[in-house]
Amino acid sequence: MVPLKIYQQHSSFSAISEAKPLRFSLHPNFISLPFSSNSPAPKFPFRLKPSFSLLSLSFPTSSNLLRVSKIGVPVCSNEQHAEEKDNGISPELQDLSPNGPVYQKTLQLVECSMFAALTGLVYFLSNSLAIENYFSCFFSLPIVISSMRWGVDAGRKTLVATTILLFVLSGPVKALTYLLKHGIVGFTMGTLWRLETSWNLSIFLCTIVRSLGAVGFVLISSFLIRENILALITINIHASLTFVLTASGVSSIPSMNVIYTLFGILVLLNSGCFMFLLHLLYSVFLTRMGMKSSLRLPRWLERAI
């Protein structure tokens, strides 16, 4: 038998096992791998560069944080801050106080909207139930109260809001009727009373406005029904006056110019009496509401009240 011989083979594994352990250098530009002394050190075609350095990272310090926190736009001046500190009240609380501007504007808007809603509802129900003639003297009162309490601007807001509400509820005809017969009259009266105008001038101007509104209402009604209502009124007046003159023994017949003049005088007289009674009624109402100091009443009415 041939004896078996075992040959020892030196492979690369033994060379690697005999090699020295890997050591990394602390140089930041490259990594060196030491090999055995027999084999030449390989040359790498590239170098590993660190993407970042721990020393290059900068963290915000407390001074930077404090510096950033101090940056800001001042809301008010130093004088306002000093006044707030003296009073001990913040500007938010001042705005929400009963005497603050925000609270006053909000209260004005709420009162104007409530007056407009009340007037629109009452006017709509009175037209639906055919009782408008019994409440017609109260339709201008909310506008006068708003003008006396908050100024002419508030009266205008109430007038516009009521007209728009009636336009939505009843249509354009009812809205124009309210505007011509009650809305503009109430706004004129409230403006004149707010300016503390005398009663004579106030009644005169309101009478003219009421007369123009009545004529405008007649013209709008004539346009809607396709009939000249103004001509029918003047013709009836002419016929009635001719009949009266003929019955009394007068043979002359009045001309149409005389009839138009007589018609205008009757409209002004009717409007003047209505506005005089409206001034009396509204004066009593505002006096009972505690607004007598803001009214300029005649002496005989002050003594009566």
Helices and strands as residue ranges (DSSP letters): H 12-18, H 62-69, H 78-87, H 91-96, H 101-128, H 132-135, G 136-138, H 141-150, H 152-169, H 172-178, I 179-183, H 184-194, H 199-225, H 229-247, H 256-288, G 292-294, H 299-304
